[in-house]
Amino acid sequence: MTKNHTLLDIVKQLAPELESKCADSDNLGKLPMEVVKILREHGLFTMKLASELGGIDADIVTYMDVIEELSRIDGAIGWNTMIGNSAIGRPGAFLPQSAINTMFKNNEIPLAASVPSPSGKATKTNGGFILSGTWYFSSGINQSTWVSGGFIVENEKPACPRIACMPTSDLTIHDNWHVMGLKGTGSCSYSANNLFVSDEFTFPINDDVPLRGGPMNYLGRPGFVTVDHAAVALGIAKRALETIVEISKSKMRGYNSDLKAVSERGYFKKDLGFAQTKLAAARALVKESHLKAWEYTTQKTVPPPLIQSEMRNSGVYATEVSEEVTQIAFKYGGGGALYLDSKLQKCYRDVAATGQHMMVNMSSYENYANFLLEVDGADAMGVKTISANF
């Protein structure tokens, strides 16, 4: 676990600087480039990238711990880092070498964004595709030089949704990220209009045989990103609890002879103990399910559908628990938690935003139950369709 301690220690050492430089991210609507530069300099966008391409190629526990800690510092930092990792990790594993030579020109690792949902429509042409469409929620697109987007080929039967990797400069970015939570992620929409994309810059969404890289690239669908969402939510909730613990020591409640610090109140202690225990249990569930999957990936095998569902389910549960825990912390912050300079209100808004993502939708419980009930065609993402979200 030397790699784990090294990466985690680096992030903890960077925490004060990252938090300070990220203070204005909500107003900017994206991460400040100073923050992006620090993350990039320390390789924190390359934890899912093949070592052959200069990536860290981290193990699953390392990755989870680092994303959780970055999210504890600031939800937008954690979110954009995990998106950036997946956005360069997948192309790095599945694109042919000819495309890699272009994307990684002069052996420089590009910054990437990604919306794998097949929102694009394409027609096949000689040597590639003519692609049009609009993709939503492309976190970090303003800092990227490459973007990947899912698409389907019109009139193709059976449908085989693919990922297209495109230079950001070839796309139109829409300034529409005006939201209440995770404001600093810059998750704008983008669109393409009759853009030619060469065959070599595409690969099937459901491809599970990587051309390069380590065990991470065998996690499959949806396993490649389930830990991402869990780690971000857990990190935000952890920060909320840390914050209310400090506030509770000086915040007074009661009248006259009953006046005492919130930290001395029995009901607060009960809720704090409950929240911390539940958060730890959720975190343990995420690690357990993903380590079970890791046993397969180290043998270059994609985990079976049941384990895919367990991974997704653990991420959904961890997100729900994180929302609950953060709400408890926010409640005890009183009126002071309402001010925009309060860390509690930011945690409250950010963790609520994480829970809106389709990957952590409550339908995951229903999908998991289909496995328990031995329903034919049970799938971690529900009824088998052409839709995909990594």
MARDONU-853571 format. One record per residue (C-alpha): residue in one letter; z, y, x. Coordinates in steps of 0.1 Angstrom, whole numbers, padded with zeros to 4 digits. Each point is the difference from the previous one (the first is absolute). Layout:
N
+------+-------+-------+-------+
: type :     Z :     Y :     X :
+------+-------+-------+-------+
:    a :     Z :     Y :     X :
...
+------+-------+-------+-------+
% end
This chain:
390
+------+-------+-------+-------+
: type :     Z :     Y :     X :
+------+-------+-------+-------+
:    m :  0000 :  0000 :  0000 :
:    t : -0004 :  0023 :  0030 :
:    k : -0030 :  0016 : -0016 :
:    n :  0020 :  0007 : -0032 :
:    h :  0028 :  0017 :  0018 :
:    t : -0024 :  0020 :  0022 :
:    l : -0020 :  0014 : -0030 :
:    l :  0030 :  0005 : -0021 :
:    d :  0018 :  0018 :  0027 :
:    i : -0030 :  0023 :  0006 :
:    v : -0001 :  0009 : -0037 :
:    k :  0038 :  0007 : -0001 :
:    q : -0003 :  0022 :  0031 :
:    l : -0029 :  0019 : -0016 :
:    a :  0018 :  0005 : -0033 :
:    p :  0014 :  0035 :  0005 :
:    e : -0033 :  0013 :  0012 :
:    l : -0020 : -0017 : -0027 :
:    e :  0023 :  0012 : -0028 :
:    s : -0001 :  0036 :  0013 :
:    k : -0038 :  0001 :  0004 :
:    c : -0005 : -0016 : -0035 :
:    a :  0022 :  0025 : -0018 :
:    d : -0029 :  0019 : -0015 :
:    s : -0021 : -0031 : -0010 :
:    d :  0007 :  0004 : -0037 :
:    n : -0013 :  0035 :  0000 :
:    l : -0030 : -0010 :  0021 :
:    g : -0008 : -0029 : -0022 :
:    k : -0006 : -0022 :  0031 :
:    l :  0016 : -0009 :  0033 :
:    p :  0000 :  0028 :  0026 :
:    m : -0024 : -0010 :  0028 :
:    e :  0030 :  0004 :  0025 :
:    v :  0016 : -0030 : -0018 :
:    v : -0033 : -0020 :  0000 :
:    k : -0004 :  0007 :  0037 :
:    i :  0035 : -0013 :  0008 :
:    l : -0006 : -0032 : -0021 :
:    r : -0033 : -0005 :  0017 :
:    e :  0012 :  0005 :  0035 :
:    h :  0026 : -0027 : -0005 :
:    g : -0025 : -0025 : -0015 :
:    l :  0018 :  0000 : -0034 :
:    f : -0034 : -0002 : -0018 :
:    t : -0010 : -0031 :  0019 :
:    m :  0028 : -0025 : -0009 :
:    k : -0025 : -0020 : -0021 :
:    l : -0029 :  0004 :  0024 :
:    a : -0012 : -0029 :  0022 :
:    s :  0012 :  0002 :  0036 :
:    e : -0036 : -0005 :  0011 :
:    l : -0007 :  0035 : -0013 :
:    g :  0031 :  0016 :  0015 :
:    g :  0023 : -0006 : -0030 :
:    i :  0036 : -0011 :  0001 :
:    d : -0007 : -0030 : -0023 :
:    a :  0036 : -0001 : -0011 :
:    d :  0019 : -0028 : -0016 :
:    i :  0011 :  0004 : -0037 :
:    v :  0036 :  0008 :  0007 :
:    t : -0008 :  0027 :  0026 :
:    y : -0025 :  0016 : -0024 :
:    m :  0025 :  0000 : -0029 :
:    d :  0028 :  0015 :  0020 :
:    v : -0022 :  0027 :  0015 :
:    i : -0015 :  0011 : -0034 :
:    e :  0034 : -0001 : -0016 :
:    e :  0014 :  0023 :  0027 :
:    l : -0029 :  0024 : -0001 :
:    s :  0005 :  0002 : -0038 :
:    r :  0037 :  0006 :  0005 :
:    i : -0010 :  0031 :  0020 :
:    d : -0025 :  0011 : -0026 :
:    g : -0017 : -0019 : -0028 :
:    a : -0034 :  0016 :  0008 :
:    i :  0002 : -0010 :  0036 :
:    g :  0007 : -0036 : -0009 :
:    w : -0026 : -0001 : -0027 :
:    n : -0028 :  0015 :  0021 :
:    t :  0009 : -0022 :  0030 :
:    m : -0002 : -0032 : -0020 :
:    i : -0033 :  0011 : -0017 :
:    g : -0014 :  0009 :  0034 :
:    n :  0009 : -0034 :  0014 :
:    s : -0017 : -0020 : -0027 :
:    a : -0030 :  0024 :  0000 :
:    i : -0008 : -0007 :  0036 :
:    g :  0014 : -0035 :  0002 :
:    r : -0023 : -0016 : -0026 :
:    p : -0033 :  0014 :  0015 :
:    g :  0013 : -0009 :  0035 :
:    a :  0004 : -0036 : -0011 :
:    f : -0030 : -0006 : -0022 :
:    l : -0029 :  0023 :  0011 :
:    p : -0026 : -0014 :  0024 :
:    q :  0000 :  0011 :  0036 :
:    s : -0030 :  0023 : -0004 :
:    a :  0019 :  0021 : -0026 :
:    i :  0032 : -0001 :  0022 :
:    n : -0019 :  0015 :  0029 :
:    t : -0009 :  0030 : -0022 :
:    m :  0034 :  0004 : -0016 :
:    f :  0019 : -0005 :  0032 :
:    k : -0023 :  0020 :  0022 :
:    n :  0012 :  0005 :  0036 :
:    n :  0028 : -0024 : -0010 :
:    e :  0017 :  0027 : -0020 :
:    i :  0019 : -0012 : -0030 :
:    p : -0010 :  0022 : -0030 :
:    l :  0023 :  0012 : -0028 :
:    a : -0010 : -0016 : -0033 :
:    a :  0006 :  0002 : -0038 :
:    s : -0008 : -0026 : -0026 :
:    v : -0003 : -0006 : -0037 :
:    p : -0010 : -0037 : -0003 :
:    s : -0003 :  0000 : -0038 :
:    p : -0037 : -0006 : -0008 :
:    s : -0006 :  0033 : -0016 :
:    g : -0034 :  0004 :  0016 :
:    k : -0033 : -0012 : -0013 :
:    a : -0029 : -0010 :  0023 :
:    t : -0035 : -0012 :  0000 :
:    k : -0012 : -0023 :  0027 :
:    t : -0027 :  0013 :  0023 :
:    n : -0016 : -0010 :  0033 :
:    g :  0028 : -0003 :  0026 :
:    g :  0028 :  0012 : -0022 :
:    f :  0011 :  0017 : -0032 :
:    i : -0005 :  0033 : -0019 :
:    l :  0035 :  0009 : -0011 :
:    s :  0014 :  0024 : -0025 :
:    g :  0034 :  0004 : -0016 :
:    t :  0034 :  0018 :  0000 :
:    w :  0031 : -0015 :  0015 :
:    y :  0034 :  0012 : -0009 :
:    f :  0033 :  0003 :  0019 :
:    s : -0013 : -0001 :  0035 :
:    s :  0032 :  0007 :  0019 :
:    g : -0006 :  0017 :  0034 :
:    i : -0037 :  0006 : -0005 :
:    n :  0002 :  0036 :  0014 :
:    q :  0012 : -0014 :  0033 :
:    s : -0025 : -0028 :  0002 :
:    t : -0034 : -0004 :  0017 :
:    w : -0008 : -0033 : -0018 :
:    v :  0006 : -0010 : -0037 :
:    s : -0005 : -0034 : -0016 :
:    g : -0007 : -0004 : -0037 :
:    g : -0005 : -0030 : -0023 :
:    f : -0033 : -0004 : -0019 :
:    i : -0020 : -0025 : -0020 :
:    v : -0037 : -0005 :  0000 :
:    e : -0016 :  0007 : -0033 :
:    n : -0014 : -0031 : -0018 :
:    e :  0013 : -0023 :  0027 :
:    k :  0010 : -0034 : -0015 :
:    p :  0025 : -0013 :  0009 :
:    a :  0015 :  0033 :  0010 :
:    c :  0012 :  0002 :  0036 :
:    p :  0020 :  0033 :  0004 :
:    r : -0002 :  0014 :  0035 :
:    i :  0016 :  0026 :  0022 :
:    a : -0022 :  0028 :  0015 :
:    c :  0011 :  0018 :  0031 :
:    m : -0013 :  0036 :  0001 :
:    p :  0004 :  0031 :  0022 :
:    t :  0022 :  0024 : -0018 :
:    s : -0025 :  0028 :  0007 :
:    d : -0025 : -0018 : -0023 :
:    l :  0023 :  0003 : -0030 :
:    t :  0011 :  0027 : -0023 :
:    i :  0038 :  0004 : -0001 :
:    h :  0014 :  0014 : -0032 :
:    d :  0031 :  0023 :  0002 :
:    n :  0018 : -0016 : -0029 :
:    w :  0033 : -0012 :  0014 :
:    h :  0023 :  0022 : -0020 :
:    v :  0029 : -0023 : -0010 :
:    m :  0038 : -0003 : -0003 :
:    g :  0007 : -0027 :  0026 :
:    l : -0013 : -0010 :  0034 :
:    k : -0016 :  0034 :  0001 :
:    g : -0004 :  0000 :  0037 :
:    t : -0023 : -0031 :  0001 :
:    g : -0032 :  0019 : -0008 :
:    s : -0012 : -0028 : -0022 :
:    c : -0031 :  0018 : -0012 :
:    s : -0030 : -0015 : -0016 :
:    y : -0034 : -0003 :  0017 :
:    s : -0035 : -0008 : -0011 :
:    a : -0034 : -0011 :  0013 :
:    n : -0034 :  0007 : -0015 :
:    n : -0029 : -0023 :  0009 :
:    l :  0015 : -0007 :  0035 :
:    f : -0017 : -0026 :  0021 :
:    v :  0025 : -0024 :  0015 :
:    s : -0014 : -0026 :  0025 :
:    d :  0009 : -0037 : -0006 :
:    e :  0019 : -0001 :  0032 :
:    f :  0025 :  0026 : -0013 :
:    t :  0010 : -0022 : -0030 :
:    f :  0019 : -0032 : -0005 :
:    p :  0012 : -0019 : -0031 :
:    i :  0032 :  0012 : -0015 :
:    n :  0014 : -0036 : -0002 :
:    d : -0011 : -0010 :  0035 :
:    d :  0029 : -0020 :  0015 :
:    v : -0015 : -0011 :  0033 :
:    p :  0006 :  0029 :  0025 :
:    l : -0023 :  0004 :  0030 :
:    r :  0029 :  0013 :  0021 :
:    g :  0037 :  0008 : -0001 :
:    g :  0032 : -0019 : -0005 :
:    p :  0020 : -0016 : -0029 :
:    m :  0002 :  0032 : -0020 :
:    n : -0037 : -0003 : -0009 :
:    y :  0005 : -0034 : -0016 :
:    l :  0025 :  0013 : -0026 :
:    g : -0028 :  0002 : -0026 :
:    r :  0000 :  0017 : -0033 :
:    p :  0023 :  0016 : -0010 :
:    g :  0023 : -0010 :  0029 :
:    f : -0016 :  0023 :  0025 :
:    v :  0016 :  0030 : -0017 :
:    t :  0030 : -0013 : -0020 :
:    v :  0024 :  0007 :  0028 :
:    d : -0014 :  0036 :  0003 :
:    h :  0011 :  0011 : -0034 :
:    a :  0034 : -0017 :  0002 :
:    a :  0008 :  0016 :  0034 :
:    v : -0009 :  0035 : -0011 :
:    a :  0022 : -0002 : -0031 :
:    l :  0029 : -0016 :  0018 :
:    g : -0001 :  0027 :  0027 :
:    i :  0001 :  0028 : -0025 :
:    a :  0029 : -0015 : -0019 :
:    k :  0019 : -0006 :  0033 :
:    r : -0003 :  0037 :  0007 :
:    a :  0012 :  0009 : -0035 :
:    l :  0031 : -0021 :  0005 :
:    e :  0007 :  0015 :  0035 :
:    t : -0003 :  0034 : -0015 :
:    i :  0023 : -0004 : -0029 :
:    v :  0026 : -0017 :  0023 :
:    e :  0002 :  0032 :  0020 :
:    i : -0001 :  0023 : -0030 :
:    s :  0027 : -0019 : -0018 :
:    k :  0026 :  0007 :  0028 :
:    s : -0001 :  0038 : -0007 :
:    k : -0012 :  0002 : -0036 :
:    m :  0030 :  0005 : -0024 :
:    r :  0004 : -0012 : -0035 :
:    g :  0028 :  0004 : -0026 :
:    y :  0023 :  0028 : -0010 :
:    n :  0034 :  0013 :  0012 :
:    s :  0021 : -0029 :  0012 :
:    d : -0028 : -0025 : -0005 :
:    l : -0023 :  0018 :  0024 :
:    k : -0012 : -0023 :  0027 :
:    a : -0031 : -0008 :  0021 :
:    v : -0026 : -0022 : -0017 :
:    s :  0005 : -0025 :  0028 :
:    e :  0035 : -0006 : -0012 :
:    r : -0010 : -0008 : -0036 :
:    g :  0001 : -0037 : -0009 :
:    y : -0031 :  0002 : -0022 :
:    f : -0020 :  0014 :  0029 :
:    k :  0013 : -0027 :  0024 :
:    k : -0010 : -0027 : -0025 :
:    d : -0035 :  0014 : -0005 :
:    l : -0005 :  0005 :  0038 :
:    g :  0011 : -0035 :  0008 :
:    f : -0022 : -0014 : -0028 :
:    a : -0030 :  0021 :  0012 :
:    q :  0003 : -0010 :  0036 :
:    t :  0004 : -0037 : -0008 :
:    k : -0029 :  0000 : -0023 :
:    l : -0022 :  0018 :  0025 :
:    a :  0009 : -0025 :  0027 :
:    a : -0007 : -0029 : -0023 :
:    a : -0034 :  0013 : -0009 :
:    r : -0008 :  0006 :  0037 :
:    a :  0011 : -0036 :  0008 :
:    l : -0023 : -0014 : -0027 :
:    v : -0030 :  0019 :  0014 :
:    k :  0007 : -0014 :  0035 :
:    e :  0005 : -0035 : -0013 :
:    s : -0033 : -0001 : -0019 :
:    h : -0020 :  0015 :  0028 :
:    l :  0015 : -0022 :  0027 :
:    k : -0009 : -0030 : -0022 :
:    a : -0036 :  0013 :  0000 :
:    w :  0001 :  0007 :  0037 :
:    e :  0005 : -0037 :  0007 :
:    y : -0035 : -0005 : -0014 :
:    t : -0016 :  0029 :  0017 :
:    t :  0011 : -0010 :  0034 :
:    q : -0020 : -0032 : -0006 :
:    k : -0030 :  0021 : -0009 :
:    t :  0003 : -0010 : -0036 :
:    v :  0001 :  0024 : -0030 :
:    p :  0032 : -0006 : -0021 :
:    p : -0006 : -0018 : -0033 :
:    p : -0001 :  0019 : -0034 :
:    l :  0036 : -0007 : -0009 :
:    i :  0013 :  0016 :  0033 :
:    q : -0024 :  0029 : -0006 :
:    s :  0017 :  0005 : -0033 :
:    e :  0034 : -0003 :  0015 :
:    m : -0009 :  0027 :  0026 :
:    r : -0013 :  0024 : -0027 :
:    n :  0030 : -0007 : -0022 :
:    s :  0025 :  0008 :  0028 :
:    g : -0018 :  0033 :  0005 :
:    v :  0002 :  0008 : -0037 :
:    y :  0036 : -0008 : -0002 :
:    a :  0008 :  0020 :  0032 :
:    t : -0017 :  0030 : -0014 :
:    e :  0018 : -0002 : -0033 :
:    v :  0034 : -0004 :  0017 :
:    s : -0009 :  0029 :  0023 :
:    e : -0007 :  0022 : -0030 :
:    e :  0033 : -0010 : -0016 :
:    v :  0020 :  0006 :  0032 :
:    t : -0016 :  0034 :  0006 :
:    q :  0008 :  0010 : -0036 :
:    i :  0037 : -0009 :  0005 :
:    a :  0001 :  0021 :  0032 :
:    f : -0018 :  0029 : -0018 :
:    k :  0024 : -0001 : -0029 :
:    y :  0030 :  0005 :  0023 :
:    g : -0017 :  0029 :  0017 :
:    g :  0007 :  0022 : -0030 :
:    g : -0017 :  0033 : -0005 :
:    g : -0005 :  0004 :  0037 :
:    a : -0025 : -0029 :  0000 :
:    l : -0023 :  0021 : -0022 :
:    y : -0009 :  0025 :  0027 :
:    l : -0033 : -0005 :  0018 :
:    d :  0018 :  0000 :  0034 :
:    s :  0021 : -0030 : -0011 :
:    k : -0010 : -0033 :  0017 :
:    l :  0013 : -0018 : -0031 :
:    q : -0026 :  0015 : -0023 :
:    k : -0028 : -0007 :  0024 :
:    c :  0011 : -0037 :  0003 :
:    y :  0002 : -0001 : -0038 :
:    r : -0035 :  0013 : -0004 :
:    d : -0015 : -0020 :  0028 :
:    v :  0014 : -0034 : -0010 :
:    a : -0011 :  0006 : -0036 :
:    a : -0035 :  0005 :  0013 :
:    t :  0001 : -0033 :  0019 :
:    g :  0008 : -0018 : -0032 :
:    q : -0032 :  0013 : -0016 :
:    h : -0023 : -0020 :  0022 :
:    m : -0018 : -0030 : -0016 :
:    m :  0011 : -0023 :  0028 :
:    v :  0036 :  0003 : -0011 :
:    n : -0008 : -0001 : -0038 :
:    m :  0024 : -0021 : -0021 :
:    s : -0028 : -0023 : -0010 :
:    s :  0007 : -0018 :  0033 :
:    y :  0030 : -0016 : -0017 :
:    e : -0023 : -0014 : -0027 :
:    n : -0024 : -0012 :  0026 :
:    y :  0028 : -0017 :  0019 :
:    a :  0012 : -0017 : -0032 :
:    n : -0035 : -0015 : -0004 :
:    f :  0007 : -0020 :  0032 :
:    l :  0034 : -0011 : -0012 :
:    l : -0016 : -0012 : -0033 :
:    e : -0029 : -0016 :  0019 :
:    v : -0026 :  0020 : -0019 :
:    d : -0035 : -0008 :  0010 :
:    g : -0016 :  0027 :  0021 :
:    a :  0033 :  0017 :  0008 :
:    d : -0006 :  0028 :  0025 :
:    a :  0022 :  0026 :  0017 :
:    m : -0021 :  0028 : -0013 :
:    g : -0003 : -0014 : -0036 :
:    v : -0031 : -0013 : -0016 :
:    k : -0027 : -0005 :  0027 :
:    t : -0023 :  0029 : -0001 :
:    i : -0022 :  0020 :  0025 :
:    s :  0027 :  0026 :  0004 :
:    a :  0019 :  0002 :  0032 :
:    n :  0026 :  0023 :  0016 :
:    f :  0012 : -0005 :  0036 :
+------+-------+-------+-------+
% end
